[in-house]
């Protein structure tokens, strides 16, 4: 009888420990995820990656944790050597793929894959066709962001008029978005339509006076040819 009581007490302790661990894991993962976001905002990409990796291990069921890992890896790749970039590229792709596997409508993951296929060299699996497929999926979920991705892909393909058309649609969807106005300006400049480009860069700066890229682009327009 005494043995049965001890076993019952032990079982209760084990069940309580398991329940506590199951509750703690998601909370710990959420905290790690927040720390990764904060580190990325602080431009501490190394720790952003580390915290994101820990978050995905603590709770591998959240699509946003994997897309955050992908974004952190993407930022980190700009700070390391070519050989390390090649190794990290695969991890980045897998992170975004996992986010979309967990949630096929996870916009951040779809955008991550669209950009991976847009920017990766062909030898690493880059493909503008695949990029467009993911951009279309983004467009179905969020038309504005989808137009921006389609514009980015067309620009990569040096189809500047097509890219401009996508940016124009994006600015109609969100006229107060400085990035959309800036995108129009960039394509207009590439098409040699400098006066129109100037107007768009100025519009972007009116919406966001601290838009450094727009300031730089405007200054470049004013530089003498050659």
SEMIRO-471279 format. One record per residue: residue number from 1; residue in three letters; y negated, x negated, z negated of N, C-alpha, C in turn. Coordinates in nm, 3 decimals, padded with zeros to 5 digits. Atoms other than C-alpha are relative to their C-alpha. Example, Ala and Ser with C-alpha at 12.3 -4.5 7.8 and 13.67 -1.06 7.14 Angstrom:
   pos   code        nv        nu        nw       cav       cau       caw        cv        cu        cw
     1    ALA    00.119   -00.089    00.000    00.450   -01.230   -00.780   -00.120   -00.090    00.000
     2    SER    00.119    00.082    00.006    00.106   -01.367   -00.714   -00.109    00.077   -00.073
REM end
This chain:
   pos   code        nv        nu        nw       cav       cau       caw        cv        cu        cw
     1    UNK    00.120   -00.083    00.000    00.000    00.000    00.000   -00.126   -00.087    00.000
     2    UNK    00.113    00.092    00.009   -00.230   -00.283   -00.094   -00.020   -00.074    00.132
     3    UNK    00.005    00.071   -00.128   -00.141   -00.466    00.230   -00.065    00.088    00.106
     4    UNK    00.057   -00.094   -00.096   -00.225   -00.154    00.433   -00.150    00.012   -00.018
     5    UNK    00.143   -00.010    00.030   -00.564   -00.130    00.261   -00.074   -00.122    00.050
     6    UNK    00.063    00.124   -00.047   -00.640   -00.494    00.339   -00.010   -00.004    00.152
     7    UNK   -00.001   -00.003   -00.147   -00.540   -00.447    00.703   -00.106    00.096    00.053
     8    UNK    00.099   -00.100   -00.043   -00.756   -00.137    00.730   -00.141   -00.055   -00.017
     9    UNK    00.131    00.058    00.025   -01.051   -00.321    00.578   -00.032   -00.108    00.103
    10    UNK    00.019    00.106   -00.100   -00.999   -00.616    00.813   -00.032    00.060    00.136
    11    UNK    00.023   -00.067   -00.129   -00.980   -00.383    01.114   -00.141    00.055    00.007
    12    UNK    00.135   -00.056    00.003   -01.304   -00.216    01.008   -00.105   -00.109    00.022
    13    UNK    00.092    00.112   -00.016   -01.477   -00.553    00.983   -00.003   -00.046    00.145
    14    UNK   -00.010    00.043   -00.140   -01.351   -00.653    01.330   -00.073    00.097    00.091
    15    UNK    00.065   -00.102   -00.083   -01.466   -00.325    01.484   -00.152   -00.003   -00.017
    16    UNK    00.144    00.009    00.027   -01.807   -00.358    01.318   -00.059   -00.122    00.070
    17    UNK    00.047    00.124   -00.064   -01.842   -00.715    01.446   -00.011    00.017    00.150
    18    UNK    00.001   -00.024   -00.143   -01.751   -00.610    01.799   -00.116    00.091    00.039
    19    UNK    00.108   -00.096   -00.028   -01.993   -00.316    01.790   -00.136   -00.068   -00.009
    20    UNK    00.127    00.072    00.018   -02.272   -00.542    01.661   -00.024   -00.094    00.117
    21    UNK    00.012    00.094   -00.112   -02.204   -00.800    01.933   -00.037    00.074    00.128
    22    UNK    00.027   -00.079   -00.120   -02.206   -00.529    02.202   -00.144    00.049    00.001
    23    UNK    00.138   -00.046    00.009   -02.540   -00.404    02.076   -00.096   -00.117    00.015
    24    UNK    00.089    00.116   -00.001   -02.689   -00.752    02.035   -00.013   -00.061    00.138
    25    UNK    00.001    00.066   -00.130   -02.593   -00.878    02.380   -00.109    00.054    00.093
    26    UNK    00.107   -00.051   -00.086   -02.819   -00.640    02.580   -00.139   -00.033   -00.052
    27    UNK    00.131    00.030    00.059   -03.107   -00.696    02.337   -00.035   -00.148    00.021
    28    UNK    00.021    00.144   -00.020   -03.064   -01.073    02.360   -00.031   -00.027    00.148
    29    UNK    00.021    00.019   -00.143   -03.043   -01.054    02.740   -00.140    00.045    00.041
    30    UNK    00.134   -00.052   -00.032   -03.361   -00.845    02.758   -00.107   -00.098   -00.046
    31    UNK    00.097    00.097    00.052   -03.544   -01.099    02.542   -00.002   -00.126    00.089
    32    UNK   -00.008    00.116   -00.088   -03.423   -01.386    02.762   -00.067    00.029    00.135
    33    UNK    00.062   -00.042   -00.126   -03.531   -01.194    03.072   -00.152   -00.003   -00.011
    34    UNK    00.147    00.000    00.021   -03.882   -01.146    02.930   -00.052   -00.143   -00.009
    35    UNK    00.042    00.140    00.011   -03.901   -01.516    02.843   -00.003   -00.068    00.137
    36    UNK   -00.002    00.056   -00.135   -03.807   -01.605    03.201   -00.125    00.043    00.077
    37    UNK    00.119   -00.052   -00.069   -04.085   -01.383    03.336   -00.126   -00.071   -00.052
    38    UNK    00.116    00.066    00.060   -04.336   -01.537    03.093   -00.009   -00.146    00.047
    39    UNK    00.001    00.141   -00.043   -04.234   -01.893    03.185   -00.040   -00.011    00.147
    40    UNK    00.036    00.003   -00.141   -04.268   -01.813    03.554   -00.150    00.024    00.018
    41    UNK    00.145   -00.024   -00.002   -04.618   -01.675    03.494   -00.077   -00.123   -00.043
    42    UNK    00.062    00.125    00.048   -04.696   -02.000    03.313    00.028   -00.118    00.093
    43    UNK   -00.038    00.103   -00.099   -04.558   -02.194    03.616    00.094   -00.105   -00.058
    44    UNK   -00.103    00.086    00.057   -04.288   -02.348    03.398    00.133    00.044    00.063
    45    UNK   -00.114   -00.051   -00.077   -04.018   -02.299    03.660    00.135   -00.045   -00.056
    46    UNK   -00.127    00.051    00.055   -03.751   -02.513    03.493    00.051    00.091   -00.110
    47    UNK   -00.042   -00.087    00.109   -03.743   -02.302    03.178    00.018    00.144    00.048
    48    UNK   -00.015   -00.135   -00.057   -03.788   -01.983    03.382    00.141    00.018    00.056
    49    UNK   -00.136   -00.004   -00.055   -03.462   -02.064    03.562    00.102    00.002   -00.113
    50    UNK   -00.095    00.009    00.111   -03.284   -02.155    03.238    00.012    00.132   -00.074
    51    UNK   -00.003   -00.128    00.072   -03.382   -01.832    03.061    00.061    00.109    00.088
    52    UNK   -00.056   -00.102   -00.090   -03.295   -01.623    03.368    00.152   -00.014    00.009
    53    UNK   -00.145    00.023   -00.005   -02.950   -01.784    03.390    00.067    00.051   -00.127
    54    UNK   -00.055   -00.046    00.128   -02.891   -01.713    03.021    00.002    00.153   -00.006
    55    UNK    00.008   -00.147    00.001   -03.000   -01.350    03.068    00.113    00.061    00.082
    56    UNK   -00.107   -00.056   -00.084   -02.752   -01.293    03.351    00.137   -00.019   -00.064
    57    UNK   -00.128    00.021    00.068   -02.472   -01.438    03.139    00.013    00.093   -00.121
    58    UNK   -00.002   -00.087    00.117   -02.568   -01.234    02.832    00.026    00.145    00.039
    59    UNK   -00.022   -00.137   -00.049   -02.573   -00.912    03.036    00.006   -00.003    00.153
    60    UNK   -00.014    00.012   -00.145   -02.434   -00.941    03.390    00.000    00.134    00.075
    61    UNK   -00.001   -00.133   -00.064   -02.484   -00.570    03.465   -00.137    00.043    00.051
    62    UNK    00.136   -00.039   -00.034   -02.861   -00.570    03.529   -00.046   -00.067    00.130
    63    UNK    00.045    00.053   -00.128   -02.983   -00.611    03.887   -00.129   -00.080   -00.015
    64    UNK    00.129    00.067    00.013   -03.332   -00.709    03.772    00.013   -00.140   -00.061
    65    UNK   -00.018    00.134    00.057   -03.195   -01.007    03.576    00.037   -00.100    00.110
    66    UNK   -00.039    00.088   -00.110   -03.038   -01.149    03.891   -00.113   -00.022    00.099
    67    UNK    00.113    00.021   -00.092   -03.345   -01.088    04.106   -00.105   -00.091   -00.064
    68    UNK    00.089    00.091    00.069   -03.555   -01.262    03.840    00.050   -00.143    00.011
    69    UNK   -00.058    00.133   -00.018   -03.316   -01.556    03.859   -00.029   -00.051    00.141
    70    UNK    00.028    00.040   -00.138   -03.357   -01.560    04.236   -00.145   -00.040    00.020
    71    UNK    00.143    00.032   -00.013   -03.736   -01.555    04.210   -00.034   -00.131   -00.070
    72    UNK    00.024    00.124    00.074   -03.736   -01.832    03.948    00.052   -00.120    00.079
    73    UNK   -00.057    00.108   -00.082   -03.508   -02.044    04.167   -00.088   -00.028    00.122
    74    UNK    00.087    00.016   -00.115   -03.735   -01.981    04.464   -00.124   -00.080   -00.032
    75    UNK    00.118    00.076    00.042   -04.037   -02.111    04.275    00.037   -00.144   -00.035
    76    UNK   -00.045    00.133    00.040   -03.840   -02.403    04.137    00.026   -00.089    00.121
    77    UNK   -00.035    00.079   -00.120   -03.733   -02.513    04.486   -00.121   -00.070    00.060
    78    UNK    00.120    00.064   -00.051   -04.093   -02.595    04.572   -00.039   -00.124   -00.077
    79    UNK    00.037    00.113    00.087   -04.097   -02.861    04.300    00.106   -00.111   -00.003
    80    UNK   -00.109    00.097    00.007   -03.777   -03.054    04.368    00.025   -00.062    00.138
    81    UNK   -00.028    00.072   -00.124   -03.638   -03.288    04.633    00.087    00.080    00.097
    82    UNK   -00.069   -00.070   -00.108   -03.474   -03.188    04.959    00.148    00.024   -00.033
    83    UNK   -00.142   -00.013    00.029   -03.115   -03.252    04.845    00.023    00.104   -00.108
    84    UNK   -00.013   -00.100    00.105   -03.165   -03.047    04.530   -00.030    00.140    00.053
    85    UNK    00.033   -00.130   -00.062   -03.322   -02.770    04.736    00.122    00.058    00.070
    86    UNK   -00.118   -00.046   -00.073   -03.010   -02.751    04.951    00.104    00.058   -00.095
    87    UNK   -00.096   -00.047    00.099   -02.792   -02.709    04.642   -00.047    00.129   -00.066
    88    UNK    00.056   -00.115    00.069   -03.024   -02.458    04.480   -00.010    00.123    00.090
    89    UNK    00.013   -00.108   -00.096   -03.057   -02.250    04.796    00.117    00.098   -00.009
    90    UNK   -00.118   -00.085    00.011   -02.701   -02.121    04.761   -00.002    00.085   -00.125
    91    UNK    00.010   -00.075    00.126   -02.760   -02.018    04.400   -00.102    00.112    00.013
    92    UNK    00.104   -00.100   -00.021   -03.076   -01.835    04.502    00.055    00.119    00.078
    93    UNK   -00.057   -00.107   -00.083   -02.896   -01.639    04.772    00.099    00.084   -00.079
    94    UNK   -00.100   -00.071    00.079   -02.609   -01.550    04.539   -00.064    00.090   -00.106
    95    UNK    00.069   -00.079    00.101   -02.852   -01.428    04.273   -00.053    00.130    00.060
    96    UNK    00.052   -00.120   -00.065   -03.022   -01.188    04.513    00.114    00.090    00.050
    97    UNK   -00.115   -00.080   -00.045   -02.687   -01.079    04.659    00.061    00.077   -00.116
    98    UNK   -00.057   -00.068    00.117   -02.560   -00.998    04.310   -00.089    00.114   -00.045
    99    UNK    00.092   -00.106    00.041   -02.872   -00.797    04.231    00.017    00.123    00.088
   100    UNK   -00.017   -00.111   -00.094   -02.819   -00.585    04.544    00.140    00.060   -00.012
   101    UNK   -00.135   -00.053    00.023   -02.445   -00.554    04.475    00.001    00.094   -00.120
   102    UNK    00.008   -00.084    00.119   -02.529   -00.410    04.133   -00.080    00.127    00.026
   103    UNK    00.085   -00.116   -00.033   -02.797   -00.180    04.277   -00.047   -00.014    00.144
   104    UNK    00.036    00.010   -00.142   -02.814   -00.135    04.657   -00.143    00.041    00.032
   105    UNK    00.138   -00.042   -00.022   -03.162    00.016    04.617   -00.099   -00.084   -00.082
   106    UNK    00.087    00.087    00.081   -03.303   -00.270    04.410   -00.096   -00.074    00.094
   107    UNK    00.097    00.049   -00.098   -03.620   -00.350    04.605   -00.023   -00.151   -00.012
   108    UNK    00.025    00.144    00.018   -03.680   -00.695    04.452    00.113   -00.084    00.058
   109    UNK   -00.113    00.073   -00.056   -03.331   -00.806    04.550    00.002    00.005    00.151
   110    UNK    00.005   -00.015   -00.145   -03.366   -00.670    04.903   -00.109   -00.088    00.060
   111    UNK    00.109    00.087   -00.047   -03.700   -00.848    04.945    00.042   -00.146   -00.010
   112    UNK   -00.046    00.137    00.017   -03.545   -01.166    04.810    00.093   -00.043    00.113
   113    UNK   -00.092    00.033   -00.109   -03.270   -01.153    05.072   -00.073   -00.003    00.134
   114    UNK    00.079    00.002   -00.123   -03.516   -01.067    05.349   -00.074   -00.133    00.014
   115    UNK    00.075    00.126   -00.005   -03.721   -01.373    05.259    00.093   -00.120    00.012
   116    UNK   -00.095    00.111   -00.013   -03.416   -01.594    05.222    00.037   -00.017    00.147
   117    UNK   -00.042    00.009   -00.140   -03.297   -01.511    05.574   -00.116   -00.032    00.094
   118    UNK    00.117    00.033   -00.080   -03.652   -01.542    05.708   -00.029   -00.150   -00.005
   119    UNK    00.047    00.137    00.021   -03.718   -01.887    05.565    00.109   -00.107    00.004
   120    UNK   -00.108    00.099    00.000   -03.376   -02.055    05.547    00.023   -00.054    00.141
   121    UNK   -00.032    00.054   -00.133   -03.293   -02.292    05.833    00.130    00.061    00.050
   122    UNK   -00.119   -00.061   -00.060   -03.026   -02.171    06.073    00.129   -00.061   -00.054
   123    UNK   -00.119    00.068    00.051   -02.781   -02.429    05.942    00.040    00.052   -00.138
   124    UNK   -00.027   -00.056    00.133   -02.811   -02.267    05.597    00.017    00.151    00.004
   125    UNK   -00.024   -00.144   -00.012   -02.756   -01.918    05.734   -00.123    00.082    00.028
   126    UNK    00.122   -00.075   -00.029   -03.114   -01.826    05.815    00.015    00.084    00.125
   127    UNK   -00.014   -00.091   -00.114   -03.140   -01.532    06.053   -00.109    00.105   -00.006
   128    UNK    00.105   -00.102   -00.003   -03.440   -01.321    06.150    00.058    00.139    00.023
   129    UNK   -00.066   -00.129   -00.021   -03.201   -01.046    06.257    00.044    00.057   -00.135
   130    UNK   -00.042   -00.045    00.133   -03.050   -01.027    05.907   -00.121    00.030   -00.087
   131    UNK    00.123   -00.024    00.077   -03.397   -01.057    05.755   -00.057    00.138    00.032
   132    UNK    00.053   -00.130   -00.042   -03.508   -00.754    05.957    00.085    00.115   -00.055
   133    UNK   -00.087   -00.104    00.056   -03.206   -00.557    05.835   -00.037    00.030   -00.146
   134    UNK    00.038   -00.021    00.140   -03.305   -00.611    05.473   -00.141    00.056   -00.011
   135    UNK    00.137   -00.052    00.001   -03.672   -00.548    05.549   -00.001    00.149    00.031
   136    UNK   -00.010   -00.142   -00.032   -03.575   -00.213    05.702    00.047    00.081   -00.120
   137    UNK   -00.046   -00.067    00.122   -03.389   -00.122    05.384   -00.113    00.010   -00.102
   138    UNK    00.116   -00.004    00.089   -03.699   -00.213    05.184   -00.095    00.110    00.047
   139    UNK    00.093   -00.097   -00.060   -03.909    00.000    05.421    00.041    00.144   -00.032
   140    UNK   -00.050   -00.135    00.031   -03.689    00.303    05.356   -00.027    00.039   -00.144
   141    UNK    00.022   -00.025    00.143   -03.743    00.268    04.981   -00.147   -00.008   -00.038
   142    UNK    00.141    00.021    00.029   -04.102    00.146    04.978   -00.069   -00.037    00.132
   143    UNK    00.059    00.026   -00.133   -04.285    00.180    05.314   -00.103   -00.112    00.002
   144    UNK    00.104    00.104    00.003   -04.576   -00.043    05.211    00.062   -00.139   -00.005
   145    UNK   -00.063    00.132    00.013   -04.362   -00.336    05.097    00.086   -00.031    00.122
   146    UNK   -00.080    00.020   -00.120   -04.134   -00.286    05.395   -00.083   -00.049    00.118
   147    UNK    00.088    00.044   -00.109   -04.426   -00.322    05.637   -00.043   -00.145   -00.020
   148    UNK    00.037    00.140    00.027   -04.531   -00.645    05.466    00.114   -00.094    00.037
   149    UNK   -00.114    00.086   -00.034   -04.180   -00.786    05.505    00.020   -00.007    00.150
   150    UNK   -00.013    00.001   -00.145   -04.162   -00.680    05.869   -00.108   -00.089    00.063
   151    UNK    00.109    00.085   -00.049   -04.499   -00.850    05.925    00.033   -00.147   -00.021
   152    UNK   -00.036    00.138    00.031   -04.375   -01.167    05.757    00.105   -00.054    00.097
   153    UNK   -00.105    00.041   -00.092   -04.068   -01.178    05.980   -00.057   -00.021    00.140
   154    UNK    00.061    00.013   -00.133   -04.269   -01.119    06.299   -00.088   -00.125    00.007
   155    UNK    00.083    00.121    00.004   -04.512   -01.395    06.195    00.088   -00.125    00.011
   156    UNK   -00.093    00.113   -00.006   -04.218   -01.634    06.142    00.051   -00.019    00.142
   157    UNK   -00.049    00.003   -00.139   -04.103   -01.546    06.494   -00.114   -00.023    00.100
   158    UNK    00.120    00.024   -00.080   -04.457   -01.618    06.620   -00.037    00.120    00.087
   159    UNK    00.039   -00.125   -00.067   -04.494   -01.255    06.728   -00.122    00.056   -00.074
   160    UNK    00.118   -00.028    00.082   -04.847   -01.233    06.596   -00.056    00.141    00.021
   161    UNK    00.049   -00.136   -00.026   -04.946   -00.906    06.765    00.088    00.103   -00.073
   162    UNK   -00.093   -00.089    00.071   -04.634   -00.738    06.622   -00.024   -00.008   -00.150
   163    UNK    00.029    00.017    00.143   -04.708   -00.884    06.278   -00.127    00.072   -00.038
   164    UNK    00.126   -00.069    00.026   -05.064   -00.755    06.298    00.021    00.151   -00.008
   165    UNK   -00.026   -00.144    00.000   -04.935   -00.407    06.380    00.061    00.045   -00.132
   166    UNK   -00.062   -00.034    00.128   -04.719   -00.409    06.066   -00.102   -00.010   -00.114
   167    UNK    00.103    00.012    00.104   -05.008   -00.534    05.852   -00.099    00.117    00.008
   168    UNK    00.093   -00.113   -00.017   -05.231   -00.260    05.998    00.057    00.126   -00.064
   169    UNK   -00.064   -00.117    00.062   -04.980    00.006    05.893   -00.005   -00.013   -00.152
   170    UNK    00.002    00.024    00.145   -04.960   -00.152    05.547   -00.138    00.030   -00.058
   171    UNK    00.135   -00.024    00.053   -05.340   -00.140    05.506   -00.036    00.148    00.004
   172    UNK    00.024   -00.145   -00.001   -05.340    00.228    05.602    00.072    00.067   -00.117
   173    UNK   -00.074   -00.054    00.114   -05.078    00.293    05.337   -00.070   -00.034   -00.132
   174    UNK    00.072    00.043    00.122   -05.279    00.096    05.077   -00.128   -00.073    00.041
   175    UNK    00.125    00.062   -00.047   -05.638    00.036    05.194   -00.064   -00.094   -00.100
   176    UNK    00.063    00.082    00.103   -05.733   -00.123    04.861    00.084   -00.121   -00.038
   177    UNK   -00.086    00.116    00.030   -05.465   -00.393    04.876   -00.055   -00.122    00.073
   178    UNK    00.062    00.119   -00.059   -05.630   -00.732    04.932    00.098   -00.079    00.087
   179    UNK   -00.099    00.075   -00.075   -05.307   -00.890    05.054    00.021    00.053    00.141
   180    UNK   -00.016   -00.059   -00.132   -05.275   -00.646    05.340   -00.117   -00.035    00.092
   181    UNK    00.119    00.038   -00.078   -05.631   -00.713    05.455    00.005   -00.147    00.039
   182    UNK   -00.012    00.143   -00.027   -05.570   -01.086    05.428    00.103   -00.026    00.111
   183    UNK   -00.102    00.015   -00.103   -05.253   -01.056    05.636   -00.053    00.034    00.138
   184    UNK    00.063   -00.036   -00.127   -05.446   -00.877    05.909   -00.090   -00.113    00.049
   185    UNK    00.091    00.109   -00.035   -05.705   -01.154    05.900    00.073   -00.121    00.055
   186    UNK   -00.078    00.117   -00.045   -05.443   -01.427    05.936    00.051    00.019    00.142
   187    UNK   -00.054   -00.024   -00.134   -05.287   -01.264    06.241   -00.112    00.006    00.104
   188    UNK    00.114   -00.006   -00.092   -05.625   -01.192    06.400   -00.050   -00.141    00.033
   189    UNK    00.042    00.139   -00.022   -05.719   -01.558    06.355    00.096   -00.070    00.095
   190    UNK   -00.099    00.063   -00.087   -05.393   -01.668    06.519   -00.010    00.053    00.143
   191    UNK    00.018   -00.059   -00.133   -05.469   -01.433    06.808   -00.135   -00.035    00.062
   192    UNK    00.129    00.043   -00.051   -05.811   -01.591    06.849   -00.112    00.101   -00.016
   193    UNK    00.100   -00.106    00.020   -06.001   -01.281    06.735   -00.075   -00.029   -00.131
   194    UNK    00.060    00.055    00.122   -06.219   -01.469    06.487   -00.096    00.095   -00.070
   195    UNK    00.096   -00.091    00.064   -06.492   -01.210    06.428    00.073    00.109   -00.077
   196    UNK   -00.079   -00.102    00.069   -06.233   -00.946    06.339    00.071   -00.060   -00.121
   197    UNK   -00.067    00.069    00.112   -06.048   -01.198    06.124   -00.096   -00.019   -00.116
   198    UNK    00.102    00.021    00.103   -06.369   -01.279    05.938   -00.024    00.129   -00.081
   199    UNK    00.023   -00.129    00.066   -06.425   -00.910    05.862    00.114    00.034   -00.096
   200    UNK   -00.116   -00.030    00.087   -06.073   -00.880    05.718    00.004   -00.092   -00.121
   201    UNK    00.003    00.091    00.115   -06.104   -01.190    05.501   -00.109    00.043   -00.098
   202    UNK    00.109   -00.047    00.086   -06.435   -01.058    05.370    00.040    00.128   -00.073
   203    UNK   -00.049   -00.124    00.064   -06.271   -00.720    05.302    00.096   -00.034   -00.113
   204    UNK   -00.094    00.041    00.104   -05.995   -00.896    05.108   -00.074   -00.054   -00.121
   205    UNK    00.078    00.057    00.110   -06.252   -01.085    04.900   -00.081    00.105   -00.073
   206    UNK    00.072   -00.109    00.066   -06.444   -00.768    04.831    00.093    00.073   -00.097
   207    UNK   -00.099   -00.064    00.087   -06.126   -00.619    04.688    00.045   -00.092   -00.113
   208    UNK   -00.042    00.099    00.100   -06.034   -00.940    04.505   -00.084   -00.126    00.016
   209    UNK    00.090    00.116   -00.013   -06.321   -01.191    04.463    00.064   -00.134   -00.033
   210    UNK   -00.068    00.125    00.038   -06.075   -01.449    04.322    00.114   -00.037    00.094
   211    UNK   -00.108    00.023   -00.096   -05.849   -01.447    04.628   -00.025   -00.133    00.070
   212    UNK    00.027    00.136   -00.048   -05.842   -01.822    04.691    00.045   -00.021    00.144
   213    UNK   -00.050    00.018   -00.137   -05.633   -01.805    05.009   -00.097    00.062    00.101
   214    UNK    00.097   -00.064   -00.090   -05.887   -01.567    05.164   -00.127   -00.085    00.011
   215    UNK    00.117    00.089   -00.001   -06.173   -01.800    05.065    00.024   -00.119    00.093
   216    UNK   -00.033    00.115   -00.082   -05.996   -02.092    05.227    00.005    00.036    00.149
   217    UNK   -00.011   -00.043   -00.138   -05.917   -01.897    05.543   -00.137    00.028    00.062
   218    UNK    00.135   -00.029   -00.048   -06.278   -01.784    05.572   -00.074   -00.131    00.029
   219    UNK    00.064    00.130   -00.019   -06.401   -02.143    05.533    00.053   -00.068    00.125
   220    UNK   -00.059    00.061   -00.119   -06.158   -02.260    05.802   -00.053    00.063    00.128
   221    UNK    00.056   -00.067   -00.118   -06.298   -02.000    06.043   -00.136   -00.058    00.035
   222    UNK    00.136    00.051   -00.020   -06.642   -02.152    05.996   -00.003   -00.146    00.041
   223    UNK   -00.004    00.141   -00.040   -06.526   -02.505    06.074   -00.012   -00.010    00.152
   224    UNK    00.012    00.016   -00.145   -06.622   -02.631    06.421    00.134   -00.031    00.066
   225    UNK   -00.125    00.023   -00.072   -06.343   -02.638    06.678    00.023   -00.149    00.018
   226    UNK   -00.035    00.141   -00.020   -06.157   -02.970    06.698   -00.033   -00.087   -00.119
REM end
